Amino acid sequence: MRRTKNVILDTALILGGAGLSTLFVSTDGNGQNPLPVAAGMGLVVLIAGAVSFTLGWLVRSLPLAIVGSAAITELAFLLYFVCRVAYGKHLDPHAEEELYLLPIVFAVVTAPTVLLSSIAFGRVASRVYQRRRAEPCAPKEWRGKLPDP
């Protein structure tokens, strides 16, 4: 029963974060269709999940893994957009001025998705990797005994 509650909570966190970000973009007055926005947030969720699972494997502390994965994911997105603005060729000379705000706007819009997905995937990774650490690698007859030198 507890496992089911954890799965429901993690799923609600992931969908809630993606839903909030989709709502931010779809209701800001520009009339965007929510389906393409939700697909983009799905990509953000997948990237945040991959970073969370990787950091959950490397770091044993759950709070540190969550904070680290949220920070690394946001910084990776910001770095991508900054490099795209800096090294991209633009046809319009004023396009570069408008693109300077893109990393900031993207970070604000995706913040709920990244944060809540990092929490959910961090919890899942913690449970998966703690279960694997608890499983002994030695045969049953060696458990609790030291091998003879």
HELIX and SHEET records of a PDB file:
HELIX    1   1 ARG A    2  SER A   26  1                                  25    
HELIX    2   2 PRO A   34  LEU A   58  1                                  25    
HELIX    3   3 LEU A   62  TYR A   87  1                                  26    
HELIX    4   4 ALA A   95  LEU A   99  1                                   5    
HELIX    5   5 LEU A  102  ALA A  134  1                                  33    
HELIX    6   6 LYS A  140  TRP A  142  5                                   3    
END                                                                             
